[in-house]
Amino acid sequence: MDDNPIFDQWGTTYFNLSDLAAELRALLGCEIDIIPSQGLKPRKRHRILEDAITL
């Protein structure tokens, strides 16, 4: 599992994140973005994390 890029350190897959995003869109009625923290671009990281809402 460590060598597989579709899993993170907790075993979460991109499919899990996609399902979560779809469910949250349906519940909240708005567009959302779910991005693993290591997927943030360095120059935008600070600004994004200021606006982030941890679930």
DSSP file (Angstrom, degrees, kcal/mol; ACC not computed):
  #  RESIDUE AA STRUCTURE BP1 BP2  ACC     N-H-->O    O-->H-N    N-H-->O    O-->H-N    TCO  KAPPA ALPHA  PHI   PSI    X-CA   Y-CA   Z-CA
    1    1 A M    >         0   0    0      0, 0.0     3,-1.2     0, 0.0     6,-0.3   0.000 360.0 360.0 360.0 -32.1    0.0    0.0    0.0
    2    2 A D  T 3   +     0   0    0      1,-0.3     5,-0.0     7,-0.0     7,-0.0   0.809 360.0  47.8 -63.3 -29.8    2.9    2.4    0.7
    3    3 A D  T 3  S+     0   0    0      2,-0.0    -1,-0.3     1,-0.0     0, 0.0   0.497  90.2  95.5 -89.6  -3.2    4.0    2.3   -3.0
    4    4 A N    X   -     0   0    0     -3,-1.2     3,-1.6     1,-0.1    -1,-0.0  -0.792  61.3-157.0 -93.7 114.9    0.5    2.9   -4.4
    5    5 A P  T 3  S+     0   0    0      0, 0.0    -1,-0.1     0, 0.0    -3,-0.0   0.614  87.2  67.3 -68.9 -11.1   -0.2    6.6   -5.2
    6    6 A I  T 3  S+     0   0    0      7,-0.1     8,-0.7    -5,-0.0     2,-0.4   0.538  94.8  67.7 -87.0  -2.7   -3.9    6.2   -5.0
    7    7 A F  B <   -A   13   0A   0     -3,-1.6     6,-0.2    -6,-0.3     2,-0.1  -0.909  69.3-153.3-111.9 141.7   -3.8    5.5   -1.2
    8    8 A D    >   -     0   0    0      4,-1.5     3,-1.6    -2,-0.4    -4,-0.1  -0.366  46.2 -81.6 -96.3-171.6   -2.7    8.0    1.5
    9    9 A Q  T 3  S+     0   0    0      1,-0.3    -7,-0.0    -2,-0.1    -2,-0.0   0.683 130.6  49.8 -67.6 -16.8   -1.2    7.0    4.8
   10   10 A W  T 3  S-     0   0    0      2,-0.1    -1,-0.3     3,-0.0     3,-0.1   0.369 120.2-103.8-100.7   3.5   -4.6    6.3    6.3
   11   11 A G    <   +     0   0    0     -3,-1.6     2,-0.3     1,-0.3    -2,-0.1   0.576  69.1 151.1  86.4   9.1   -5.8    4.0    3.4
   12   12 A T        -     0   0    0      4,-0.0    -4,-1.5     3,-0.0    -1,-0.3  -0.579  29.7-155.5 -75.3 134.2   -8.1    6.6    1.9
   13   13 A T  B  >  -A    7   0A   0     -2,-0.3     4,-1.9    -6,-0.2    -6,-0.2  -0.646  29.8-111.7-104.9 165.8   -8.5    6.3   -1.8
   14   14 A Y  H  > S+     0   0    0     -8,-0.7     4,-2.3    -2,-0.2     5,-0.1   0.811 120.1  59.6 -62.9 -28.9   -9.4    8.8   -4.5
   15   15 A F  H  > S+     0   0    0      2,-0.2     4,-2.4     1,-0.2    -1,-0.2   0.912 103.7  49.7 -66.2 -41.7  -12.6    6.9   -4.8
   16   16 A N  H  > S+     0   0    0      1,-0.2     4,-2.5     2,-0.2    -2,-0.2   0.926 112.2  48.1 -60.1 -44.5  -13.4    7.5   -1.1
   17   17 A L  H  X S+     0   0    0     -4,-1.9     4,-2.5     1,-0.2    -2,-0.2   0.880 110.7  51.2 -64.8 -38.0  -12.7   11.2   -1.6
   18   18 A S  H  X S+     0   0    0     -4,-2.3     4,-2.2     2,-0.2    -1,-0.2   0.915 111.2  47.6 -64.9 -43.5  -14.9   11.3   -4.7
   19   19 A D  H  X S+     0   0    0     -4,-2.4     4,-2.3     2,-0.2    -2,-0.2   0.907 112.4  49.9 -63.5 -42.0  -17.8    9.6   -2.9
   20   20 A L  H  X S+     0   0    0     -4,-2.5     4,-2.7     2,-0.2     5,-0.2   0.916 109.9  50.7 -62.5 -44.1  -17.4   12.0    0.0
   21   21 A A  H  X S+     0   0    0     -4,-2.5     4,-2.5     1,-0.2    -2,-0.2   0.915 110.8  48.7 -60.8 -44.0  -17.4   15.0   -2.3
   22   22 A A  H  X S+     0   0    0     -4,-2.2     4,-2.0     2,-0.2    -1,-0.2   0.909 112.8  47.7 -63.8 -41.8  -20.6   13.9   -4.0
   23   23 A E  H  X S+     0   0    0     -4,-2.3     4,-2.3     2,-0.2    -2,-0.2   0.910 112.6  48.2 -66.5 -42.0  -22.3   13.3   -0.7
   24   24 A L  H  X S+     0   0    0     -4,-2.7     4,-3.1     2,-0.2     5,-0.4   0.889 109.3  53.4 -66.2 -38.7  -21.3   16.7    0.7
   25   25 A R  H  X S+     0   0    0     -4,-2.5     4,-2.2    -5,-0.2     5,-0.4   0.924 111.3  46.8 -59.4 -43.5  -22.4   18.4   -2.5
   26   26 A A  H  < S+     0   0    0     -4,-2.0    -2,-0.2     2,-0.2    -1,-0.2   0.906 117.1  42.7 -66.2 -41.7  -25.8   16.8   -2.2
   27   27 A L  H  < S+     0   0    0     -4,-2.3    -2,-0.2     1,-0.2    -1,-0.2   0.896 124.1  34.2 -71.2 -41.2  -26.1   17.7    1.5
   28   28 A L  H  < S-     0   0    0     -4,-3.1    -2,-0.2     2,-0.2    -3,-0.2   0.686  94.7-135.7 -91.4 -20.0  -24.8   21.2    1.3
   29   29 A G  S  < S+     0   0    0     -4,-2.2     2,-0.3    -5,-0.4    -3,-0.1   0.785  71.2  88.4  69.9  27.8  -26.2   22.1   -2.1
   30   30 A C  S    S-     0   0    0     -5,-0.4    -1,-0.2    -6,-0.3     2,-0.2  -0.959  84.1 -87.9-148.3 165.7  -22.9   23.8   -3.3
   31   31 A E        -     0   0    0     -2,-0.3     2,-0.3    -3,-0.1   -10,-0.0  -0.526  45.1-177.5 -75.7 142.1  -19.7   22.9   -4.9
   32   32 A I        -     0   0    0     -2,-0.2     2,-0.4   -11,-0.1    -7,-0.1  -0.931  18.6-142.2-134.8 160.5  -16.8   21.8   -2.7
   33   33 A D        -     0   0    0     -2,-0.3     2,-0.6     2,-0.1    -2,-0.0  -0.993   7.7-166.2-124.0 132.0  -13.2   20.8   -3.2
   34   34 A I        +     0   0    0     -2,-0.4   -13,-0.1     2,-0.0    -2,-0.0  -0.973  18.3 168.1-117.1 116.9  -11.5   18.0   -1.3
   35   35 A I        -     0   0    0     -2,-0.6     5,-0.1   -18,-0.0    -2,-0.1  -0.990  36.2-122.8-132.0 124.2   -7.8   18.1   -1.6
   36   36 A P    >   -     0   0    0      0, 0.0     3,-2.5     0, 0.0     4,-0.3  -0.405  32.2-117.1 -60.2 143.6   -5.3   16.1    0.4
   37   37 A S  G >  S+     0   0    0      1,-0.3     3,-1.3     2,-0.2    12,-0.1   0.817 115.0  57.9 -57.3 -32.6   -2.9   18.5    2.1
   38   38 A Q  G 3  S+     0   0    0      1,-0.2    -1,-0.3     3,-0.0    -3,-0.0   0.616  97.9  64.0 -73.0  -9.1    0.1   17.1    0.2
   39   39 A G  G <  S+     0   0    0     -3,-2.5     2,-0.2     2,-0.1    -1,-0.2   0.461  78.3 108.1 -90.7  -1.9   -1.7   18.0   -3.0
   40   40 A L  S <  S-     0   0    0     -3,-1.3     5,-0.1    -4,-0.3    -3,-0.0  -0.551  75.9-117.2 -78.8 139.0   -1.7   21.7   -2.4
   41   41 A K    >>  -     0   0    0     -2,-0.2     3,-1.5     1,-0.1     4,-1.5  -0.582  24.2-125.9 -73.4 134.4    0.6   23.8   -4.5
   42   42 A P  H 3> S+     0   0    0      0, 0.0     4,-0.5     0, 0.0     3,-0.3   0.841 106.1  52.4 -53.0 -40.9    3.2   25.5   -2.3
   43   43 A R  H 34 S+     0   0    0      1,-0.2     4,-0.2     2,-0.1    -2,-0.0   0.700 119.2  35.3 -74.2 -16.0    2.6   29.1   -3.5
   44   44 A K  H <> S+     0   0    0     -3,-1.5     4,-2.4     2,-0.1     5,-0.2   0.498  91.9  95.1-107.9  -8.0   -1.2   28.8   -2.8
   45   45 A R  H  X S+     0   0    0     -4,-1.5     4,-2.7    -3,-0.3     5,-0.2   0.889  83.0  48.9 -54.0 -50.4   -1.0   26.6    0.3
   46   46 A H  H  X S+     0   0    0     -4,-0.5     4,-1.6     1,-0.2    -1,-0.2   0.926 113.8  45.7 -60.0 -47.5   -1.1   29.3    3.0
   47   47 A R  H  > S+     0   0    0      1,-0.2     4,-1.2     2,-0.2    -1,-0.2   0.899 114.1  48.6 -64.0 -41.6   -4.2   31.1    1.4
   48   48 A I  H >X S+     0   0    0     -4,-2.4     4,-1.0     1,-0.2     3,-0.5   0.925 110.1  50.7 -65.2 -44.8   -6.0   27.8    0.9
   49   49 A L  H 3< S+     0   0    0     -4,-2.7    -1,-0.2     1,-0.2    -2,-0.2   0.798 103.8  59.4 -67.3 -26.9   -5.4   26.6    4.4
   50   50 A E  H 3< S+     0   0    0     -4,-1.6    -1,-0.2    -5,-0.2    -2,-0.2   0.867 114.2  37.0 -64.6 -35.0   -6.7   30.0    5.8
   51   51 A D  H << S+     0   0    0     -4,-1.2    -2,-0.2    -3,-0.5    -1,-0.2   0.536  94.0 116.5 -92.6  -8.3  -10.0   29.3    4.1
   52   52 A A     <  -     0   0    0     -4,-1.0     2,-0.5    -5,-0.1    -3,-0.0  -0.261  51.9-152.0 -67.9 147.2  -10.1   25.6    4.7
   53   53 A I        -     0   0    0      0, 0.0     2,-0.4     0, 0.0    -1,-0.1  -0.980  14.0-141.2-118.5 117.1  -12.8   24.0    6.9
   54   54 A T              0   0    0     -2,-0.5    -2,-0.0     1,-0.1     0, 0.0  -0.621 360.0 360.0 -80.4 132.3  -11.7   20.8    8.6
   55   55 A L              0   0    0     -2,-0.4    -1,-0.1     0, 0.0     0, 0.0   0.397 360.0 360.0-103.0 360.0  -14.4   18.1    8.8
